[in-house]
Amino acid sequence: LQTMSGNEDDWLALKPQEPSPSQCCGSGCKPCIYDVYEKELAQWERAKAKQDKSLLMEKKEQSNNSELNPDTFTAFNISSVEQLTEDTYQYKFELPGNSSLRLSLGQHIVLRGVVNGLEVQRAYTPISPGNAEGYFEVLMKCYEAGLMSQYIKTWKKGDVVFWRGPFGGFPYQPNKHGELLMLASGTGLAPMLPILRSITGDEEDETFVTLVGCFPTFDKIYLKPLLQDLARYWNIRIFYVLSQETSLEKLPWSYQENTYTGRLNEDLMKTIINSCRRKPFVLICGSSAFSEDMSRYLKASGIEENSCFVF
């Protein structure tokens, strides 16, 4: 590309836009969208100082390959849409050839959406195994007033959406912890599933797991067949806590002995911890209010902060 001394207007048109607060998903991504902006701005300033637009080209080339990248958004096709409950959907995205996302356990990726001209970004954890080939799956809950939800609700098979990542994750190592206690509220189940699948898929991994899934009602428990399959393993126990159910009588009998009604409170937490086979290391995922409540109950049950990880 030849060097051009384009006028000021040309350069201003190429200047990266500063992100608005709605574009930051608040999940502590490295790099955050603001870091990416700083990097692009520095690149633009260098190119402008040298009056050389070819110096801006590297970021364009990068986003065309369909590999996930923490710095740039990459386009992925939706290959299927499945409604799980009235407000929760499971989306499957295509990966070229037999490639896989190669996420480490519990890592999240960031979705970009545009709603009414406003760009929004949110973090989601794929629920498919990290080594799944040719696809990845994400569990998403849509909220009435949620900006991103309005965008997600329009999706259909064949649509293209933009992701970047991966970020975060829980540094899981087989057999490092005697028992994992997973406390998940609603779609907080997502980062727990790849860890569970990794444990059940590894015959050498003898970690015990107690998963506590908190949902409003029995109908709102996601992925029941998958959870039932996981609960058949000798080292996996699954409890359900249903805040809006008043009695267990209407539930299928196979759920009655491992389900509690009401909320997961301090007393129930102590009961569950006392039933653990070893002193647990705790993983928590849910709303910030849920995480705060759980941390408080765990402290009251004698679990120290260094024995917890919050997604």
C-alpha positions as a printed Julia matrix, in Angstrom:
311×3 Matrix{Float64}:
   0.0     0.0    0.0
   1.45    3.36  -0.95
   1.96    6.02   1.67
  -0.72    8.69   1.52
  -0.72   12.05   3.17
  -4.51   12.04   3.5
  -6.09   15.18   4.91
  -7.25   15.67   8.52
 -10.85   14.55   7.8
  -9.65   11.24   6.41
  -7.58   10.6    9.51
 -10.42   11.6   11.85
 -12.71    9.12  10.1
 -10.18    6.38  10.84
  -9.72    7.3   14.49
 -10.91    4.51  16.84
 -14.07    5.35  18.81
 -13.76    5.45  22.59
 -15.99    2.72  24.09
 -19.08    3.75  26.03
 -19.59    2.29  29.54
 -22.3    -0.09  28.22
 -19.64   -1.78  26.1
 -17.65   -2.98  29.09
 -19.05   -6.28  30.42
 -17.49   -5.71  33.85
 -16.01   -9.21  34.07
 -12.41   -8.11  34.42
 -11.35   -9.3   30.95
  -7.69   -9.03  29.99
  -7.61   -7.15  27.68
 -10.71   -5.14  28.53
 -12.43   -3.3   25.67
 -10.77   -0.14  27.04
  -7.33   -1.8   26.75
  -8.1    -2.69  23.13
  -9.16    0.93  22.49
  -5.91    2.28  24.0
  -3.91   -0.09  21.8
  -5.83    0.88  18.63
  -5.57    4.57  19.49
  -1.78    4.3   19.91
  -1.61    2.47  16.58
  -3.7     5.22  14.92
  -1.51    7.95  16.42
   1.66    6.23  15.12
   0.13    5.85  11.64
  -1.03    9.47  11.6
   2.36   10.77  12.74
   3.96    8.9    9.84
   1.03    9.71   7.53
   0.94    6.0    6.62
  -2.47    4.33   6.55
  -0.99    0.89   5.86
   0.04    0.84   9.54
  -3.66    0.52  10.39
  -4.14   -2.61   8.31
  -2.96   -5.26  10.76
  -6.15   -5.23  12.81
  -8.34   -5.76   9.72
  -6.48   -8.91   8.65
  -6.67  -10.38  12.11
 -10.45  -10.4   12.41
 -11.01  -12.36   9.2
  -9.7   -15.65  10.47
 -12.36  -17.47  12.44
 -10.27  -18.2   15.5
 -11.32  -16.77  18.81
  -9.05  -13.9   19.81
  -8.99  -11.79  23.02
  -8.18   -8.57  21.14
 -10.58   -8.63  18.2
 -14.16   -9.71  17.71
 -14.54  -12.71  15.4
 -17.69  -13.66  13.46
 -19.37  -17.01  14.18
 -22.48  -18.56  12.58
 -25.4   -19.76  14.68
 -26.08  -23.38  13.73
 -29.01  -24.05  16.06
 -31.32  -22.34  18.53
 -33.06  -24.35  21.25
 -35.47  -22.88  23.78
 -35.0   -24.57  27.17
 -37.45  -22.62  29.35
 -39.65  -19.59  28.74
 -36.64  -17.25  29.03
 -33.57  -19.45  28.52
 -32.03  -20.61  25.26
 -29.18  -22.83  24.19
 -27.3   -21.6   21.12
 -24.88  -23.63  19.05
 -22.18  -21.88  17.02
 -20.17  -23.29  14.12
 -16.4   -23.58  14.22
 -14.61  -24.01  10.9
 -13.47  -27.54  10.01
 -13.04  -29.63  13.12
 -11.43  -26.87  15.14
 -12.28  -26.37  18.8
 -12.31  -23.26  21.01
  -9.66  -24.86  23.26
 -10.91  -23.05  26.33
  -9.53  -23.93  29.71
 -12.13  -24.81  32.32
 -14.68  -22.17  33.23
 -13.28  -19.55  30.85
 -15.75  -17.03  29.46
 -16.07  -15.28  26.11
 -17.51  -11.84  25.41
 -20.42  -11.19  23.05
 -20.91   -7.9   21.23
 -24.39   -6.74  20.33
 -25.88   -3.52  18.97
 -29.27   -2.46  20.29
 -30.91    0.79  19.14
 -27.52    1.99  17.96
 -25.93    1.3   21.34
 -23.12   -1.26  21.52
 -23.38   -3.67  24.47
 -20.98   -6.39  25.62
 -21.67   -9.29  27.97
 -19.66  -12.26  29.16
 -20.91  -15.86  28.79
 -19.32  -19.22  29.58
 -19.69  -21.92  26.89
 -21.24  -25.1   28.31
 -19.82  -27.41  25.62
 -16.68  -29.43  26.45
 -13.54  -27.34  25.85
 -12.33  -29.82  23.22
 -15.67  -30.07  21.34
 -14.86  -30.09  17.62
 -16.64  -28.0   15.01
 -18.97  -26.19  17.41
 -19.46  -24.55  20.8
 -22.65  -24.04  22.82
 -23.75  -21.21  25.09
 -26.61  -21.07  27.59
 -28.31  -17.66  27.69
 -31.05  -16.2   29.79
 -33.09  -13.35  28.32
 -34.41  -10.65  30.64
 -37.47   -8.51  29.89
 -35.6    -5.23  30.1
 -32.1    -6.45  29.24
 -30.42   -4.63  26.36
 -28.4    -7.66  25.28
 -31.51   -9.85  25.69
 -33.39   -7.75  23.13
 -30.58   -8.47  20.67
 -30.32  -12.19  21.5
 -34.09  -12.7   21.14
 -33.84  -11.8   17.43
 -31.32  -14.56  16.66
 -32.15  -17.36  14.29
 -30.22  -20.18  12.67
 -27.7   -18.86  10.14
 -27.23  -15.46  11.8
 -23.69  -14.21  12.37
 -22.64  -12.91  15.8
 -19.35  -11.61  17.18
 -17.33  -13.02  20.08
 -13.9   -12.35  21.57
 -11.93  -14.15  24.26
 -11.22  -16.33  26.09
 -10.9   -14.73  29.52
 -10.74  -15.77  33.15
 -11.36  -19.36  34.1
 -10.8   -21.49  37.15
  -7.36  -23.12  37.17
  -8.71  -26.62  37.76
  -6.28  -29.5   38.26
  -7.44  -33.13  38.59
  -7.31  -34.48  42.16
  -6.03  -31.18  43.58
  -9.15  -30.79  45.74
 -10.75  -33.69  47.59
 -14.23  -32.34  46.97
 -15.62  -29.46  44.96
 -18.82  -27.84  46.2
 -20.42  -26.0   43.27
 -23.04  -23.38  44.13
 -24.84  -22.28  40.97
 -27.83  -20.02  40.54
 -29.69  -20.25  37.2
 -27.33  -19.81  34.25
 -24.5   -19.8   36.83
 -24.58  -23.5   35.98
 -22.62  -22.71  32.78
 -19.01  -22.59  34.08
 -19.62  -25.65  36.26
 -20.5   -27.95  33.35
 -17.12  -28.06  31.56
 -15.44  -28.8   34.93
 -17.95  -31.58  35.69
 -17.49  -33.06  32.22
 -13.74  -32.94  32.61
 -13.94  -34.85  35.91
 -16.36  -37.5   34.63
 -14.35  -37.87  31.41
 -11.09  -38.6   33.25
 -10.92  -42.03  34.92
  -7.87  -40.94  36.91
  -9.71  -37.96  38.43
 -11.29  -39.02  41.72
 -12.49  -35.6   42.86
 -15.88  -35.71  44.61
 -18.35  -33.08  43.43
 -21.46  -31.75  45.14
 -23.36  -29.45  42.78
 -26.14  -27.31  44.27
 -28.35  -25.8   41.56
 -30.67  -22.98  42.66
 -33.73  -22.36  40.49
 -37.18  -20.8   41.08
 -39.23  -23.9   40.15
 -38.74  -27.45  38.92
 -39.74  -26.41  35.36
 -36.94  -23.85  35.32
 -34.11  -26.33  35.93
 -31.98  -26.27  32.78
 -30.46  -29.26  31.0
 -32.14  -31.89  33.19
 -31.1   -34.88  31.01
 -27.44  -33.82  31.11
 -27.54  -33.26  34.88
 -29.26  -36.63  35.42
 -26.5   -38.32  33.39
 -23.78  -36.6   35.41
 -25.45  -37.59  38.7
 -25.05  -41.27  37.78
 -21.27  -41.06  38.29
 -20.06  -42.45  41.61
 -18.33  -39.21  42.61
 -21.0   -36.68  41.57
 -23.98  -35.6   43.71
 -26.5   -33.01  42.58
 -28.94  -31.14  44.84
 -31.62  -28.71  43.72
 -32.9   -25.78  45.76
 -36.21  -24.44  44.4
 -37.09  -21.08  45.89
 -40.7   -20.89  44.64
 -41.79  -24.5   45.13
 -43.67  -25.16  48.36
 -43.86  -28.95  48.31
 -41.92  -31.83  46.77
 -45.01  -34.0   46.2
 -45.56  -32.98  42.57
 -41.92  -33.6   41.62
 -40.87  -36.86  39.91
 -39.84  -39.3   42.66
 -36.26  -39.41  41.35
 -35.89  -35.74  42.3
 -37.61  -35.8   45.68
 -34.73  -37.0   47.84
 -32.17  -34.52  46.47
 -34.34  -31.39  46.24
 -35.03  -28.71  48.84
 -37.76  -26.09  48.72
 -37.27  -22.47  49.77
 -34.0   -20.6   49.55
 -30.45  -21.76  50.07
 -29.9   -20.25  53.54
 -27.25  -20.6   56.22
 -28.83  -23.69  57.84
 -29.15  -25.55  54.55
 -25.57  -24.59  53.65
 -24.34  -26.14  56.93
 -26.35  -29.31  56.24
 -24.88  -29.64  52.75
 -21.3   -28.96  53.91
 -21.67  -31.5   56.72
 -22.77  -34.08  54.17
 -19.66  -33.51  52.0
 -17.27  -36.43  52.07
 -14.21  -34.21  52.4
 -13.64  -30.57  53.29
 -14.81  -28.83  50.11
 -13.25  -26.22  47.87
 -16.19  -24.03  46.79
 -17.02  -22.63  43.34
 -19.75  -19.96  43.17
 -21.55  -18.55  40.13
 -24.7   -16.46  40.03
 -25.77  -12.85  40.48
 -23.61  -10.61  42.66
 -26.3   -10.79  45.39
 -26.19  -14.61  45.22
 -22.38  -14.63  45.43
 -22.43  -12.29  48.46
 -25.04  -14.41  50.27
 -23.13  -17.63  49.56
 -19.83  -16.17  50.77
 -21.54  -15.09  54.0
 -23.12  -18.52  54.61
 -19.83  -20.28  53.85
 -17.97  -18.1   56.33
 -20.58  -18.94  58.97
 -20.03  -22.63  58.12
 -16.28  -22.34  58.69
 -15.11  -22.25  55.06
 -12.26  -19.75  54.64
 -12.07  -17.3   51.74
  -9.02  -19.02  50.27
 -11.16  -22.14  49.81
 -13.6   -20.34  47.46
 -13.56  -19.18  43.87
 -16.24  -16.84  42.47
 -16.83  -16.79  38.71
